[in-house]
Amino acid sequence: MARPDKANTVAELTDHFRTSNAAVLTEYRGLTVAQIKTLRRSLGSTVTYSVVKNTLSKIAAKQAGVTGLDDLLAGPSAIAFVKGDAVVAAKSLRDFAKEFPALVIKGGILDGKQLSAKDVAAIADLESREVLLSKLAGAMKAKQSQAAALFAAPLSKTARALGALQAKLEADPSAAAAAPAPAAAPADVVADEAPAAEASAEAVVEEVPAEAAAEASETTTADAAVEETTEG
């Protein structure tokens, strides 16, 4: 490979290492060109599957600040650079390797951490990000429904109680009339007090004329005594 081509390849690989959240190293010895194309299609648009030169890949990894891959870069190597969901990519590689055993997963990196072949297999067994988000959304919806039910229960009881009271009043209007007025005096007490007040008023009227009559009598007696003294 000419020097300019090598430089371009290293720059491209370095960019892949820097922009990918995961990279899975594989050995593709025994796979046909058609099978490699099929593998690339199965990995989807968020994964770039590149057949690489080990020496150039080591240089690119070093320039990107990625460590721990030198031991894996041996023999015919190809790297799956993952810019999407690492779980989905790991599943695709695992499933393809089951169908075509010539594909060997050697390990890789995820968010800067080195992965063994067993680690990649364990990641493939995980649920994808979309599935986890779907479950989380379902759990949140269930919690919201429970909270709404708990909040609505007291309101529902209050509404039923008010509805029962309204139905009772409509069926028996006398039930509302029987309710005591808070500030009203009993009717029989008012009736008893009214005659007593009238009697008191009559007694006062009777006493006033009696006193006036006594005064008039005394005046008449005094006038009679004065007349007798004058005549004598």
trRosetta pair geometry for C-beta under 8 A, 3 or more apart (Angstrom, degrees):
i j d omega theta_ij theta_ji phi_ij phi_ji
1 5 4.9 -123 -179 93 94 121
1 6 5.1 118 118 -64 117 89
1 9 7.3 -19 174 -1 151 146
1 53 7.4 -107 -3 -39 149 158
2 5 4.7 88 61 11 82 107
2 6 6.9 -148 95 -9 40 89
3 6 5.6 -55 -146 35 32 113
3 7 6.4 33 156 -21 66 104
4 7 5.6 -54 -149 35 34 112
4 8 6.4 33 154 -18 66 105
5 8 5.7 -54 -148 37 32 111
5 9 6.2 33 153 -20 65 107
6 9 5.6 -54 -146 37 31 112
6 10 6.3 31 155 -18 65 106
6 56 6.3 -139 -155 -103 84 121
7 10 5.8 -53 -146 37 30 110
7 11 6.3 31 154 -19 64 107
8 11 5.7 -54 -147 37 30 112
8 12 6.3 30 154 -19 65 107
9 12 5.7 -55 -148 36 30 111
9 13 6.3 25 156 -14 66 107
9 53 7.3 46 142 26 149 114
9 56 5.4 -8 115 -180 119 151
9 60 8.0 -94 130 -60 70 130
10 13 5.9 -57 -144 41 30 107
10 14 6.0 34 155 -24 65 107
10 56 5.4 -124 -79 -164 81 92
10 59 5.3 -40 -130 101 122 120
10 60 5.0 -163 -156 -73 65 91
10 63 7.1 82 167 11 103 149
11 14 5.7 -52 -145 34 28 114
11 15 6.5 30 155 -19 62 104
11 60 7.9 -127 -41 -113 10 102
12 15 5.8 -54 -153 34 30 111
12 16 6.6 32 150 -19 63 104
12 60 8.0 -43 74 -120 51 141
13 16 5.4 -51 -150 34 36 114
13 17 6.4 37 152 -20 67 102
13 50 7.4 -153 -99 101 89 156
13 52 6.5 88 -104 -127 134 129
13 56 6.4 127 11 138 155 96
13 57 5.9 -126 -173 -111 153 59
13 60 3.4 -32 103 -138 112 172
13 61 7.8 -52 142 -43 112 62
13 79 8.0 82 -140 50 102 147
14 17 5.8 -53 -150 35 32 111
14 18 6.4 26 154 -16 65 109
14 60 4.3 -134 -62 -153 67 84
14 63 4.7 -36 -118 90 127 123
14 64 5.0 180 -154 -55 70 98
15 18 5.8 -59 -146 39 31 109
15 19 6.0 6 165 -1 68 116
16 19 6.5 -70 -136 48 23 94
16 20 5.7 17 170 -20 65 120
16 23 7.5 95 138 -98 100 122
16 48 6.3 -108 -128 71 124 137
16 50 7.3 -87 -93 6 173 145
16 60 7.7 23 49 160 95 138
16 79 7.6 117 127 107 141 128
16 81 4.3 -78 -178 -110 112 161
17 20 6.4 -59 -130 34 19 105
17 23 6.6 -24 -114 -46 67 151
17 60 5.9 154 -10 141 133 97
17 61 5.7 175 -112 -107 157 55
17 63 8.0 121 59 76 140 79
17 64 3.6 148 100 63 127 176
17 66 5.1 -111 -173 -12 127 140
17 81 7.5 -99 -70 -119 40 117
18 64 4.8 -139 -58 -139 81 107
18 65 7.9 73 -98 32 85 97
19 81 8.0 50 78 170 84 125
19 83 6.4 -5 133 -104 92 114
20 23 5.5 87 106 -61 143 89
20 48 7.9 -112 -83 35 127 104
20 81 4.2 -119 -78 -172 152 88
20 82 5.6 99 -167 58 108 47
20 83 5.4 -89 -115 -71 67 70
21 82 6.2 -68 63 100 76 90
21 83 6.6 109 8 -129 87 36
21 86 6.4 -110 103 -51 104 111
21 110 7.2 23 143 -156 75 62
21 111 6.0 0 -173 -72 83 70
22 81 8.0 153 90 -161 53 40
22 82 4.0 -9 68 56 95 125
22 86 4.1 87 -8 -107 159 118
22 89 6.8 171 86 61 130 145
22 108 6.4 53 177 139 85 130
22 109 6.6 -171 -146 94 54 58
22 110 4.5 2 -110 -109 101 71
22 111 7.2 -19 -74 -25 77 59
23 66 7.7 19 29 -154 142 158
23 69 7.9 -12 96 -99 128 141
23 79 5.5 -4 -174 -176 105 112
23 80 6.8 160 -157 79 51 53
23 81 5.3 -12 -107 -106 90 59
23 82 6.7 -159 -76 14 36 82
23 108 5.1 -164 98 -162 56 104
23 109 5.3 19 47 46 91 91
24 79 7.1 151 75 -159 42 59
24 80 4.4 -7 56 54 96 108
24 82 6.9 53 -6 -26 96 117
24 89 6.7 178 -1 134 134 117
24 90 6.9 157 -76 -94 150 72
24 93 6.0 -99 118 -48 156 169
24 105 6.4 -34 175 -145 114 100
24 107 7.6 -158 -148 118 63 23
24 108 3.9 -63 -106 -64 45 152
24 115 7.7 -43 -107 76 76 134
24 120 5.9 98 -129 -123 116 136
25 69 6.8 143 -45 -151 142 103
25 72 4.6 110 73 148 159 128
25 73 7.0 -106 -139 -75 148 63
25 77 6.0 -27 -164 -157 100 109
25 78 7.7 145 -157 78 54 41
25 79 5.5 -27 -100 -103 64 78
25 105 7.8 113 84 -164 52 55
25 106 4.6 -50 101 63 99 111
25 107 5.8 1 47 66 105 63
25 108 5.4 172 3 -83 73 75
26 77 7.3 132 73 -156 44 58
26 78 5.2 -28 69 68 95 88
26 79 7.4 167 20 -92 76 28
26 80 6.7 50 -8 -16 117 101
26 93 6.9 -146 -75 -152 135 124
26 103 5.8 -13 -176 -169 131 85
26 104 6.2 148 -164 76 73 50
26 105 5.5 -39 -104 -102 87 49
26 106 6.2 173 -106 4 26 89
27 75 5.6 3 -122 107 120 125
27 76 5.8 92 -156 78 78 80
27 77 6.5 -47 -97 -98 60 52
27 78 7.6 134 -117 21 14 83
27 103 7.5 155 77 -157 57 39
27 104 4.2 -5 51 57 103 108
27 106 6.1 88 -23 -45 92 115
28 31 4.7 -65 -178 28 86 126
28 36 6.5 43 -164 -95 140 110
28 51 6.7 -77 35 -104 149 101
28 76 5.9 -99 54 129 74 113
28 77 7.8 96 8 -163 90 12
28 78 4.7 39 -24 -1 127 129
28 102 7.2 45 -171 133 43 96
28 103 6.2 -1 -113 -110 61 72
29 75 6.8 -64 -32 166 130 113
29 76 4.6 127 -62 47 90 136
29 102 6.6 -128 92 -175 52 96
29 104 7.9 -6 37 12 88 114
30 102 3.3 -136 94 -141 118 128
31 35 4.5 -128 -167 88 91 126
31 36 5.4 108 132 -57 125 85
31 39 7.5 -10 -165 -17 149 138
31 100 6.4 68 -106 154 97 137
31 102 4.9 172 -56 105 72 128
31 103 6.1 49 -64 -65 130 82
32 35 4.6 97 53 6 77 102
32 36 7.1 -139 96 -5 42 85
33 36 5.7 -54 -151 34 33 112
33 37 6.6 35 151 -19 64 104
34 37 5.7 -53 -153 35 33 113
34 38 6.5 35 149 -20 65 104
35 38 5.4 -50 -149 35 36 115
35 39 6.4 41 150 -22 65 102
35 100 5.8 135 -165 -125 134 163
35 102 7.7 58 120 63 159 128
36 39 5.5 -49 -149 33 34 115
36 40 6.6 37 151 -21 64 102
36 49 7.4 -165 -174 121 85 131
36 51 7.5 -9 -154 -50 148 117
36 78 7.7 -149 -135 -112 116 167
37 40 5.7 -51 -150 33 33 113
37 41 6.6 33 153 -17 64 104
38 41 5.8 -55 -152 36 33 111
38 42 6.4 30 152 -19 66 108
38 96 7.9 158 114 -132 97 119
39 42 5.7 -58 -148 37 32 110
39 43 6.5 33 155 -24 65 106
39 49 6.2 -140 117 147 104 177
39 96 5.3 83 -116 -159 92 159
39 100 7.9 -92 -70 48 111 143
39 103 7.0 147 -102 -91 145 148
40 43 5.9 -55 -151 30 31 112
40 49 4.8 -135 -99 43 82 124
41 44 8.0 46 169 -64 35 32
42 92 5.1 163 136 -164 98 114
42 95 7.7 -134 168 82 140 113
42 96 6.0 148 83 -70 155 121
43 47 3.8 -94 156 77 115 136
43 49 5.8 132 19 -37 161 118
43 80 6.3 -144 -133 -143 149 120
43 89 6.1 36 -151 -131 92 81
43 92 5.1 150 -99 118 57 152
43 93 7.5 38 -96 -59 103 77
44 47 5.8 78 64 19 76 99
44 84 7.0 -39 99 27 129 155
44 88 7.3 -8 18 134 146 125
44 89 7.9 -111 41 -89 108 76
44 92 7.3 -144 -3 -66 96 163
46 82 6.9 36 131 -161 92 61
46 83 5.0 -132 -173 72 80 82
46 84 2.9 43 142 -26 156 122
46 85 7.4 65 98 18 153 62
46 89 7.6 -110 96 -66 99 110
47 80 5.4 -6 -174 -174 115 96
47 81 6.7 156 -158 77 57 50
47 82 5.3 -14 -106 -104 89 64
47 83 7.2 -170 -80 23 40 73
47 84 6.7 -75 -46 26 77 106
47 89 5.1 141 -86 -114 137 116
47 92 7.6 -161 19 63 164 147
48 80 7.4 156 78 -157 42 46
48 81 4.5 -9 58 55 96 106
48 83 7.7 44 -5 -8 95 108
49 78 6.2 28 178 161 86 116
49 79 7.5 -178 -146 90 48 39
49 80 5.0 -14 -99 -102 79 75
49 81 7.8 -163 -74 20 31 69
50 78 6.4 -178 92 -158 37 76
50 79 5.6 -12 60 57 88 83
50 81 6.9 19 7 -6 110 108
51 76 7.9 -26 -152 -179 101 88
51 77 7.6 138 -155 95 57 48
51 78 4.6 -39 -96 -100 57 97
52 56 6.5 -135 -178 76 93 104
52 57 4.6 77 144 -62 138 120
52 77 5.6 -43 63 99 90 99
52 78 6.5 139 9 -116 79 38
52 79 5.6 11 -4 3 135 106
53 56 4.2 64 76 17 106 110
53 57 6.5 -179 83 -14 50 87
54 57 5.6 -58 -144 37 30 112
54 58 6.4 32 158 -22 65 104
54 73 4.1 139 -146 162 94 100
54 74 6.6 68 -122 -84 152 29
54 77 5.7 99 -78 18 86 136
55 58 5.9 -52 -152 31 30 112
55 59 6.8 29 151 -16 62 104
56 59 5.7 -53 -152 36 36 112
56 60 6.3 34 151 -18 68 107
57 60 5.6 -54 -144 39 33 111
57 61 6.1 35 156 -21 66 105
57 69 7.4 -101 140 128 107 132
57 73 5.3 -171 86 -124 126 138
57 77 6.8 -79 4 100 162 140
57 79 6.8 149 -131 -29 134 138
58 61 5.8 -51 -144 35 29 111
58 62 6.4 30 155 -19 62 106
58 69 7.3 -165 -105 95 65 100
58 70 5.8 57 -121 -108 113 80
58 73 5.7 -162 -61 76 93 162
59 62 5.8 -58 -152 36 29 112
59 63 6.4 26 153 -16 65 108
60 63 5.8 -56 -147 39 31 110
60 64 6.2 22 156 -12 66 111
61 64 5.8 -64 -146 44 29 106
61 66 4.2 -86 -163 75 83 106
61 67 7.4 136 150 -79 109 28
61 69 5.2 -125 -136 49 166 135
61 70 7.9 -157 77 -60 146 67
62 65 7.8 44 180 -67 29 23
62 66 7.5 -85 -60 56 23 66
62 67 8.0 61 -103 -87 59 68
66 69 6.3 21 132 -5 107 126
66 109 6.1 -134 -157 -1 115 173
66 112 7.3 -137 -117 -124 75 63
67 114 7.7 -66 101 -59 69 113
68 71 7.9 -43 -180 24 50 99
68 109 6.7 123 76 -86 117 109
68 114 3.7 -102 148 -81 152 130
69 72 5.2 -66 -161 45 62 111
69 73 5.8 58 144 -27 88 106
69 108 7.9 15 -108 -138 104 37
69 109 6.8 -63 -66 -34 109 116
69 114 7.6 -162 -62 -117 63 101
70 73 5.9 -62 -148 35 30 107
71 74 7.1 -34 176 -15 40 118
72 77 7.7 106 137 -123 77 132
72 106 4.8 138 -153 129 101 126
72 107 5.1 -118 -102 56 139 111
72 108 7.6 174 168 -72 171 39
73 77 5.7 -28 -138 -58 63 170
74 77 7.4 99 49 -55 22 119
77 106 7.8 -53 -122 17 95 149
79 108 7.9 129 -145 -117 85 102
80 89 6.1 162 143 180 131 122
80 93 6.4 -121 -7 -75 165 129
80 108 7.8 -43 58 -105 89 145
82 85 7.8 -80 179 81 118 26
82 86 5.2 99 126 -101 155 70
82 89 4.5 -103 -108 -12 126 168
84 88 6.5 -39 112 56 115 127
84 89 6.9 139 69 -42 93 108
85 88 4.2 69 87 7 111 109
85 89 6.9 172 93 -9 60 84
85 128 5.6 48 159 -157 152 94
85 129 4.8 -137 -115 7 122 115
85 130 7.5 -68 -69 -15 161 87
86 89 5.6 -56 -148 40 37 112
86 90 6.1 38 154 -21 70 106
86 110 5.7 72 -149 -126 166 113
86 123 6.2 -50 129 174 103 139
87 90 5.8 -55 -147 37 29 111
87 91 6.4 32 153 -21 63 105
87 123 5.8 -135 -105 166 64 85
87 124 7.1 146 -160 -110 61 30
87 126 4.9 -94 -124 81 124 106
87 127 7.1 13 171 104 157 23
87 128 4.8 -175 96 -106 126 59
87 129 6.7 158 32 -25 125 74
88 91 5.7 -54 -151 34 31 113
88 92 6.5 31 152 -20 64 105
88 128 5.3 50 -64 -119 88 121
88 129 7.8 -63 -25 15 105 90
89 92 5.7 -55 -151 34 32 111
89 93 6.5 28 154 -15 66 105
90 93 5.9 -54 -147 38 32 109
90 94 6.2 32 155 -20 65 108
90 120 5.4 -165 -134 -174 112 76
90 121 7.7 -171 177 -92 115 18
90 123 4.4 141 -25 101 177 105
90 124 3.9 -133 133 -73 102 79
91 94 5.8 -57 -146 38 29 111
91 95 6.1 25 159 -17 66 109
91 124 4.8 144 -80 -151 52 84
91 128 7.5 -56 -9 -69 144 104
92 95 6.0 -56 -144 38 27 108
92 96 6.2 25 158 -17 63 109
93 96 5.9 -58 -146 39 29 109
93 97 6.2 29 156 -21 65 108
93 103 7.3 -143 -166 147 77 133
93 105 5.8 96 145 -86 125 122
93 120 7.3 -44 85 166 137 125
93 124 7.3 -113 62 -89 87 129
94 97 5.8 -58 -148 36 29 110
94 98 6.6 32 152 -23 63 102
94 105 7.3 -24 -84 -28 63 150
94 120 7.7 176 -65 136 100 94
94 121 6.4 113 -104 -120 125 66
94 124 4.2 79 -19 -156 147 163
95 98 5.7 -49 -154 28 33 114
95 99 6.8 22 152 -10 63 105
96 99 5.9 -62 -154 42 35 105
96 100 6.0 -23 165 35 74 102
96 103 5.8 6 118 50 100 161
97 100 6.7 -75 -125 70 27 65
97 101 6.6 59 178 -114 67 38
97 103 4.5 -117 -100 88 76 104
97 104 7.1 106 -134 -93 122 26
97 105 6.1 -69 -65 -22 157 100
98 101 7.6 12 -145 -73 18 70
100 103 5.3 64 98 0 98 104
101 104 8.0 33 170 -70 59 75
105 117 5.2 131 106 -137 89 91
105 120 5.3 -134 160 92 137 150
105 121 7.4 149 82 -55 146 82
106 117 6.0 -70 -163 -73 17 103
107 114 7.0 11 162 178 123 84
107 115 5.3 173 -171 98 77 68
107 116 5.0 -47 -111 -138 111 27
107 117 5.3 -72 -66 -50 70 59
107 119 7.1 53 -138 45 79 108
107 120 6.6 -164 -127 -22 34 120
108 114 7.8 172 101 -157 31 51
108 115 4.7 -6 65 57 70 115
108 120 6.1 82 21 -78 112 120
109 112 6.5 -6 176 -130 116 10
109 113 6.4 152 -158 73 73 35
109 114 5.7 -40 -100 -101 78 43
109 115 6.2 -176 -90 7 20 91
110 113 5.6 -29 66 61 72 90
110 115 5.5 60 -5 -43 102 127
110 119 7.9 -142 4 143 128 124
110 123 7.3 172 -71 -90 157 154
115 119 3.9 -138 -159 91 87 135
115 120 5.5 101 144 -53 129 79
115 123 7.5 -22 -144 -18 145 134
116 119 4.7 107 48 0 67 101
116 120 7.4 -128 97 -2 41 84
117 120 5.8 -51 -154 34 35 111
117 121 6.5 36 149 -18 65 105
118 121 5.5 -53 -150 37 36 114
118 122 6.3 38 151 -22 67 103
119 122 5.6 -53 -149 35 33 112
119 123 6.5 35 152 -20 65 103
120 123 5.6 -51 -149 34 33 112
120 124 6.5 38 150 -23 63 104
121 124 5.6 -52 -152 31 33 116
121 125 6.9 33 150 -20 62 103
122 125 5.8 -55 -157 31 36 112
122 126 7.3 48 145 -34 62 95
123 126 5.6 -41 -162 10 42 118
127 131 4.3 -108 175 88 108 132
127 132 5.4 134 104 -55 114 84
127 135 7.7 28 135 -6 158 137
128 131 4.8 96 57 7 77 101
128 132 7.1 -144 97 -4 40 88
129 132 5.7 -57 -147 39 32 110
129 133 6.2 31 155 -18 67 107
130 133 5.8 -54 -146 38 29 110
130 134 6.3 32 153 -22 63 107
131 134 5.6 -54 -149 35 31 114
131 135 6.4 29 154 -17 65 104
132 135 5.8 -54 -149 37 32 109
132 136 6.2 33 152 -20 65 106
133 136 5.5 -53 -145 37 32 113
133 137 6.3 35 154 -20 65 104
134 137 5.8 -53 -149 35 30 111
134 138 6.4 30 152 -18 63 106
135 138 5.6 -54 -149 37 33 113
135 139 6.3 33 153 -20 67 105
136 139 5.7 -53 -147 36 32 110
136 140 6.3 31 154 -18 65 106
137 140 5.8 -55 -147 38 31 111
137 141 6.3 32 154 -20 64 106
138 141 5.7 -54 -147 35 31 112
138 142 6.4 32 154 -20 64 105
139 142 5.7 -54 -150 34 32 112
139 143 6.5 32 152 -19 65 104
140 143 5.7 -53 -149 36 33 112
140 144 6.4 34 153 -20 65 105
141 144 5.7 -53 -149 36 32 112
141 145 6.4 34 152 -20 64 105
142 145 5.7 -54 -150 35 32 112
142 146 6.5 33 152 -19 65 104
143 146 5.7 -53 -149 35 33 111
143 147 6.4 32 153 -18 66 105
144 147 5.7 -53 -147 37 32 111
144 148 6.3 33 154 -19 65 106
145 148 5.7 -54 -147 37 31 112
145 149 6.4 32 153 -21 64 106
146 149 5.7 -55 -149 35 31 112
146 150 6.4 30 154 -18 65 105
147 150 5.8 -54 -148 36 32 110
147 151 6.3 28 155 -16 65 108
148 151 5.8 -58 -147 39 30 109
148 152 6.0 25 157 -18 66 113
149 152 5.8 -59 -140 39 28 107
149 153 6.6 45 157 -41 62 96
150 153 6.0 -39 -153 7 30 117
151 154 7.6 -62 -176 31 35 95
151 155 7.3 19 143 -3 65 117
152 155 5.5 -68 -155 48 46 113
152 156 5.7 51 151 -30 79 107
153 156 5.7 -56 -147 32 27 112
153 157 6.6 27 156 -18 63 103
154 157 5.6 -53 -150 35 35 112
154 158 6.4 35 154 -18 67 105
155 158 5.7 -54 -148 37 33 111
155 159 6.2 34 154 -20 66 107
156 159 5.7 -54 -147 36 31 112
156 160 6.4 31 154 -19 64 105
157 160 5.8 -55 -150 36 31 110
157 161 6.4 31 153 -20 65 106
158 161 5.7 -55 -149 35 32 111
158 162 6.4 28 155 -15 66 106
159 162 5.9 -56 -146 39 30 108
159 163 6.1 32 154 -20 64 109
160 163 5.6 -56 -146 38 30 113
160 164 6.3 32 155 -21 65 104
161 164 5.8 -53 -149 34 30 110
161 165 6.5 29 153 -18 64 106
162 165 5.7 -54 -147 36 33 111
162 166 6.3 33 154 -19 66 106
163 166 5.7 -53 -146 36 31 111
163 167 6.3 31 155 -19 64 107
164 167 5.7 -56 -148 37 31 112
164 168 6.4 33 153 -22 65 105
165 168 5.7 -54 -149 33 32 112
165 169 6.5 29 155 -17 65 105
166 169 5.9 -56 -149 37 31 109
166 170 6.3 29 154 -17 65 107
167 170 5.8 -56 -147 38 31 110
167 171 6.2 26 156 -16 65 110
168 171 5.9 -60 -147 40 29 108
168 172 6.3 -31 172 36 67 100
168 175 6.2 -46 142 64 98 167
169 172 7.0 -83 -133 66 23 64
169 173 6.7 53 177 -107 66 47
169 175 6.0 -123 -107 72 60 116
169 176 5.4 55 -140 -49 106 112
170 173 7.6 9 -139 -68 21 75
172 175 4.6 71 106 -19 106 110
173 176 6.0 -48 -171 29 55 108
173 177 6.8 48 139 -14 76 105
174 177 5.2 -56 -148 42 48 113
174 178 5.9 53 153 -29 74 102
175 178 5.8 -50 -146 30 30 113
175 179 7.6 48 150 -37 55 90
176 179 6.0 -37 -169 1 40 115
180 184 7.8 -150 178 51 73 106
181 184 3.8 46 87 6 127 121
185 189 5.8 -99 161 73 106 125
185 190 5.9 116 103 -53 118 101
186 189 4.5 86 73 3 97 108
186 190 7.2 -167 94 -7 53 84
187 190 5.8 -57 -156 35 37 111
187 191 6.4 35 151 -20 69 106
188 191 5.4 -52 -146 37 36 114
188 192 6.3 37 155 -20 67 104
189 192 5.8 -54 -148 36 32 109
189 193 6.3 27 156 -18 65 109
190 193 5.9 -60 -146 37 30 108
190 194 6.5 39 156 -33 64 103
191 194 6.0 -48 -152 19 30 115
191 195 7.9 21 161 -7 59 96
192 195 7.1 -61 -165 34 34 98
192 196 6.9 26 150 -13 65 115
193 196 5.7 -64 -153 41 39 114
193 197 6.2 40 154 -25 72 106
194 197 5.9 -57 -152 32 29 110
194 198 6.7 27 153 -17 64 105
195 198 5.5 -57 -150 37 37 112
195 199 6.3 38 154 -22 70 104
196 199 5.8 -51 -148 33 33 111
196 200 6.5 35 154 -21 63 104
197 200 5.8 -52 -151 33 32 112
197 201 6.6 34 151 -20 63 104
198 201 5.7 -55 -153 33 34 112
198 202 6.6 32 151 -19 67 103
199 202 5.7 -54 -150 35 34 110
199 203 6.5 36 152 -22 66 103
200 203 5.7 -52 -150 32 33 112
200 204 6.7 33 153 -19 63 104
201 204 5.9 -56 -155 33 33 112
201 205 6.6 32 150 -19 66 105
202 205 5.6 -54 -151 35 36 112
202 206 6.3 33 153 -19 68 105
203 206 5.8 -56 -148 37 32 109
203 207 6.3 31 156 -20 66 107
204 207 5.9 -55 -146 34 30 109
204 208 6.7 34 157 -26 63 105
205 208 6.2 -56 -155 26 29 113
205 209 7.5 21 157 -9 62 101
206 209 6.7 -60 -159 36 34 102
206 210 6.7 31 152 -19 67 111
207 210 5.7 -60 -152 36 36 114
207 211 6.5 32 157 -18 70 105
208 211 6.1 -57 -152 35 30 107
208 212 6.5 29 152 -18 64 108
209 212 5.4 -58 -147 39 36 114
209 213 6.2 39 155 -25 70 103
210 213 5.8 -52 -149 31 31 111
210 214 6.7 32 153 -19 63 102
211 214 5.8 -51 -152 32 35 112
211 215 6.6 33 152 -17 65 104
212 215 5.8 -56 -152 36 33 110
212 216 6.4 34 151 -21 66 106
213 216 5.6 -54 -148 35 33 113
213 217 6.4 36 153 -23 65 104
214 217 5.7 -54 -151 32 32 113
214 218 6.6 30 154 -17 65 103
215 218 5.9 -54 -150 35 33 109
215 219 6.5 35 152 -21 65 106
216 219 5.7 -55 -152 34 32 114
216 220 6.6 33 152 -21 65 105
217 220 5.8 -55 -152 33 32 112
217 221 6.6 31 153 -18 65 105
218 221 5.8 -55 -151 35 34 111
218 222 6.4 32 154 -19 66 106
219 222 5.9 -57 -151 36 30 110
219 223 6.5 29 154 -20 65 107
220 223 5.9 -56 -149 35 31 111
220 224 6.5 32 153 -21 64 106
221 224 5.7 -55 -151 33 32 112
221 225 6.6 32 153 -21 65 103
222 225 5.8 -53 -151 31 34 111
222 226 6.7 34 152 -19 65 103
223 226 5.8 -52 -153 33 34 112
223 227 6.6 34 151 -20 64 105
224 227 5.8 -55 -151 34 33 111
224 228 6.6 32 153 -20 65 103
225 228 5.9 -53 -151 33 34 110
225 229 6.6 32 153 -19 65 105
226 229 5.9 -57 -152 35 32 109
226 230 6.5 30 154 -19 66 107
227 230 5.8 -57 -150 35 32 111
227 231 6.4 29 156 -17 66 108
228 231 5.9 -59 -149 38 32 110
228 232 6.3 30 157 -20 66 109
229 232 5.9 -58 -149 35 30 111
